[in-house]
Amino acid sequence: FKKPVFCPQWWADWFIVAVNREYDPFITSNIHLFSREHCQDFLQISMAEPKSTELIEKYGFNTIIVDNRLQQKLALELKQDADWETAFEGKMCSVFRRKAK
């Protein structure tokens, strides 16, 4: 995954342990360690709220991992965005990567 990576908070700890110990998730299960603004930004992106595209740019995400069951709207928006391409699509998740400019 090309950093920085956005993934569901409920999967972030697993990514650290199982995929890449150097992975620095946007948010983890230790949600109490993050600022209120940071948590709100995570929710806005996760739910594909109107400000989500602006937040994705603000944080410079190059890879976005989506829970297909709980983040359907985000997946749909990324599929329709010309700046993103689907790198993987499975039953549980989809992985989107920013297209090279």
PyRosetta script that sets phi, psi and omega in degrees:
from pyrosetta import init, pose_from_sequence

init()
pose = pose_from_sequence("FKKPVFCPQWWADWFIVAVNREYDPFITSNIHLFSREHCQDFLQISMAEPKSTELIEKYGFNTIIVDNRLQQKLALELKQDADWETAFEGKMCSVFRRKAK")
pose.set_psi(1, 133.6)
pose.set_omega(1, 176.6)
pose.set_phi(2, -83.0)
pose.set_psi(2, 126.2)
pose.set_omega(2, -177.7)
pose.set_phi(3, -77.1)
pose.set_psi(3, 160.0)
pose.set_omega(3, -11.0)
pose.set_phi(4, -73.2)
pose.set_psi(4, 152.0)
pose.set_omega(4, -175.5)
pose.set_phi(5, -116.3)
pose.set_psi(5, 136.1)
pose.set_omega(5, 172.6)
pose.set_phi(6, -108.2)
pose.set_psi(6, 130.1)
pose.set_omega(6, 175.7)
pose.set_phi(7, -143.8)
pose.set_psi(7, 165.0)
pose.set_omega(7, 178.0)
pose.set_phi(8, -57.6)
pose.set_psi(8, 137.8)
pose.set_omega(8, -179.7)
pose.set_phi(9, -55.3)
pose.set_psi(9, -36.2)
pose.set_omega(9, -176.1)
pose.set_phi(10, -73.9)
pose.set_psi(10, -9.5)
pose.set_omega(10, 175.6)
pose.set_phi(11, -108.4)
pose.set_psi(11, -11.1)
pose.set_omega(11, -170.9)
pose.set_phi(12, -59.5)
pose.set_psi(12, -43.7)
pose.set_omega(12, -179.4)
pose.set_phi(13, -61.6)
pose.set_psi(13, -39.1)
pose.set_omega(13, 178.7)
pose.set_phi(14, -62.7)
pose.set_psi(14, -41.6)
pose.set_omega(14, 178.6)
pose.set_phi(15, -59.8)
pose.set_psi(15, -40.3)
pose.set_omega(15, 180.0)
pose.set_phi(16, -63.0)
pose.set_psi(16, -46.4)
pose.set_omega(16, -175.2)
pose.set_phi(17, -78.6)
pose.set_psi(17, -47.3)
pose.set_omega(17, -170.8)
pose.set_phi(18, -92.3)
pose.set_psi(18, -28.4)
pose.set_omega(18, -172.5)
pose.set_phi(19, -105.0)
pose.set_psi(19, -52.1)
pose.set_omega(19, -173.2)
pose.set_phi(20, -158.9)
pose.set_psi(20, 110.6)
pose.set_omega(20, -179.2)
pose.set_phi(21, -63.8)
pose.set_psi(21, -20.5)
pose.set_omega(21, 179.1)
pose.set_phi(22, -88.1)
pose.set_psi(22, -2.1)
pose.set_omega(22, 179.1)
pose.set_phi(23, -64.6)
pose.set_psi(23, 128.8)
pose.set_omega(23, -180.0)
pose.set_phi(24, -112.2)
pose.set_psi(24, 89.1)
pose.set_omega(24, -175.4)
pose.set_phi(25, -65.9)
pose.set_psi(25, 152.1)
pose.set_omega(25, 177.8)
pose.set_phi(26, -62.5)
pose.set_psi(26, -37.6)
pose.set_omega(26, 179.5)
pose.set_phi(27, -154.5)
pose.set_psi(27, 150.2)
pose.set_omega(27, -179.1)
pose.set_phi(28, -128.0)
pose.set_psi(28, -173.5)
pose.set_omega(28, 177.9)
pose.set_phi(29, -67.5)
pose.set_psi(29, -16.2)
pose.set_omega(29, 175.4)
pose.set_phi(30, -83.8)
pose.set_psi(30, 53.4)
pose.set_omega(30, -173.4)
pose.set_phi(31, -57.8)
pose.set_psi(31, -26.3)
pose.set_omega(31, -180.0)
pose.set_phi(32, -66.7)
pose.set_psi(32, -13.8)
pose.set_omega(32, -179.8)
pose.set_phi(33, -87.9)
pose.set_psi(33, -5.9)
pose.set_omega(33, -177.0)
pose.set_phi(34, -104.1)
pose.set_psi(34, 153.2)
pose.set_omega(34, 179.1)
pose.set_phi(35, -68.8)
pose.set_psi(35, 160.4)
pose.set_omega(35, 177.7)
pose.set_phi(36, -59.3)
pose.set_psi(36, -43.4)
pose.set_omega(36, 179.6)
pose.set_phi(37, -60.7)
pose.set_psi(37, -43.0)
pose.set_omega(37, 179.7)
pose.set_phi(38, -61.2)
pose.set_psi(38, -44.8)
pose.set_omega(38, 178.8)
pose.set_phi(39, -64.4)
pose.set_psi(39, -40.0)
pose.set_omega(39, 178.4)
pose.set_phi(40, -66.1)
pose.set_psi(40, -38.6)
pose.set_omega(40, 177.2)
pose.set_phi(41, -63.4)
pose.set_psi(41, -42.4)
pose.set_omega(41, 177.3)
pose.set_phi(42, -58.0)
pose.set_psi(42, -46.7)
pose.set_omega(42, -178.9)
pose.set_phi(43, -64.9)
pose.set_psi(43, -40.7)
pose.set_omega(43, 180.0)
pose.set_phi(44, -62.1)
pose.set_psi(44, -43.2)
pose.set_omega(44, 178.3)
pose.set_phi(45, -67.2)
pose.set_psi(45, -47.7)
pose.set_omega(45, -177.4)
pose.set_phi(46, -56.9)
pose.set_psi(46, -37.6)
pose.set_omega(46, -177.5)
pose.set_phi(47, -95.0)
pose.set_psi(47, 5.9)
pose.set_omega(47, -180.0)
pose.set_phi(48, 51.8)
pose.set_psi(48, 46.5)
pose.set_omega(48, 175.9)
pose.set_phi(49, -68.5)
pose.set_psi(49, 162.7)
pose.set_omega(49, -176.3)
pose.set_phi(50, -51.0)
pose.set_psi(50, -31.5)
pose.set_omega(50, -177.6)
pose.set_phi(51, -84.4)
pose.set_psi(51, -2.5)
pose.set_omega(51, -171.8)
pose.set_phi(52, -62.2)
pose.set_psi(52, -41.2)
pose.set_omega(52, 179.9)
pose.set_phi(53, -61.6)
pose.set_psi(53, -42.6)
pose.set_omega(53, 177.6)
pose.set_phi(54, -61.8)
pose.set_psi(54, -40.5)
pose.set_omega(54, -180.0)
pose.set_phi(55, -69.8)
pose.set_psi(55, -38.0)
pose.set_omega(55, 177.0)
pose.set_phi(56, -59.9)
pose.set_psi(56, -41.1)
pose.set_omega(56, 177.5)
pose.set_phi(57, -68.9)
pose.set_psi(57, -42.9)
pose.set_omega(57, -179.2)
pose.set_phi(58, -54.9)
pose.set_psi(58, -43.9)
pose.set_omega(58, -177.1)
pose.set_phi(59, -89.8)
pose.set_psi(59, -8.0)
pose.set_omega(59, 175.1)
pose.set_phi(60, 67.8)
pose.set_psi(60, 32.1)
pose.set_omega(60, -178.8)
pose.set_phi(61, -61.2)
pose.set_psi(61, 136.5)
pose.set_omega(61, 175.3)
pose.set_phi(62, -108.2)
pose.set_psi(62, -21.3)
pose.set_omega(62, 178.3)
pose.set_phi(63, -133.1)
pose.set_psi(63, 134.9)
pose.set_omega(63, 176.6)
pose.set_phi(64, -129.9)
pose.set_psi(64, 123.9)
pose.set_omega(64, 178.0)
pose.set_phi(65, -105.2)
pose.set_psi(65, 128.8)
pose.set_omega(65, -172.7)
pose.set_phi(66, -119.1)
pose.set_psi(66, 134.2)
pose.set_omega(66, 170.6)
pose.set_phi(67, -78.3)
pose.set_psi(67, 110.7)
pose.set_omega(67, -174.5)
pose.set_phi(68, -62.8)
pose.set_psi(68, -22.8)
pose.set_omega(68, -179.1)
pose.set_phi(69, -82.9)
pose.set_psi(69, -39.4)
pose.set_omega(69, -172.5)
pose.set_phi(70, -106.9)
pose.set_psi(70, -12.0)
pose.set_omega(70, -177.0)
pose.set_phi(71, -127.3)
pose.set_psi(71, 42.9)
pose.set_omega(71, -177.6)
pose.set_phi(72, -59.8)
pose.set_psi(72, -40.8)
pose.set_omega(72, -178.5)
pose.set_phi(73, -64.5)
pose.set_psi(73, -40.4)
pose.set_omega(73, 177.9)
pose.set_phi(74, -63.8)
pose.set_psi(74, -44.1)
pose.set_omega(74, 178.9)
pose.set_phi(75, -59.9)
pose.set_psi(75, -44.0)
pose.set_omega(75, -179.7)
pose.set_phi(76, -62.9)
pose.set_psi(76, -43.4)
pose.set_omega(76, 179.6)
pose.set_phi(77, -64.0)
pose.set_psi(77, -40.3)
pose.set_omega(77, 179.4)
pose.set_phi(78, -68.2)
pose.set_psi(78, -36.8)
pose.set_omega(78, 177.6)
pose.set_phi(79, -63.5)
pose.set_psi(79, -32.1)
pose.set_omega(79, -177.6)
pose.set_phi(80, -89.7)
pose.set_psi(80, -9.3)
pose.set_omega(80, -178.0)
pose.set_phi(81, -87.1)
pose.set_psi(81, 123.3)
pose.set_omega(81, -177.4)
pose.set_phi(82, -64.3)
pose.set_psi(82, -18.3)
pose.set_omega(82, -179.1)
pose.set_phi(83, -83.3)
pose.set_psi(83, -6.9)
pose.set_omega(83, -175.5)
pose.set_phi(84, -123.6)
pose.set_psi(84, 149.6)
pose.set_omega(84, 174.9)
pose.set_phi(85, -131.1)
pose.set_psi(85, 152.1)
pose.set_omega(85, 178.7)
pose.set_phi(86, -81.5)
pose.set_psi(86, 118.7)
pose.set_omega(86, 178.1)
pose.set_phi(87, -90.9)
pose.set_psi(87, -30.7)
pose.set_omega(87, 179.9)
pose.set_phi(88, -156.0)
pose.set_psi(88, 141.5)
pose.set_omega(88, 174.3)
pose.set_phi(89, -139.4)
pose.set_psi(89, 117.7)
pose.set_omega(89, 179.9)
pose.set_phi(90, -126.4)
pose.set_psi(90, -171.3)
pose.set_omega(90, -179.2)
pose.set_phi(91, -68.7)
pose.set_psi(91, -43.4)
pose.set_omega(91, -176.3)
pose.set_phi(92, -88.6)
pose.set_psi(92, -36.7)
pose.set_omega(92, -173.5)
pose.set_phi(93, -144.2)
pose.set_psi(93, 163.9)
pose.set_omega(93, 171.3)
pose.set_phi(94, -129.5)
pose.set_psi(94, 147.3)
pose.set_omega(94, 178.3)
pose.set_phi(95, -120.1)
pose.set_psi(95, 126.5)
pose.set_omega(95, 179.2)
pose.set_phi(96, -115.9)
pose.set_psi(96, 141.9)
pose.set_omega(96, 175.8)
pose.set_phi(97, -127.5)
pose.set_psi(97, 146.5)
pose.set_omega(97, 179.3)
pose.set_phi(98, -68.6)
pose.set_psi(98, 134.0)
pose.set_omega(98, 177.4)
pose.set_phi(99, -71.1)
pose.set_psi(99, 145.0)
pose.set_omega(99, 177.4)
pose.set_phi(100, -67.6)
pose.set_psi(100, 141.7)
pose.set_omega(100, -179.5)
pose.set_phi(101, -92.9)
pose.dump_pdb("model.pdb")
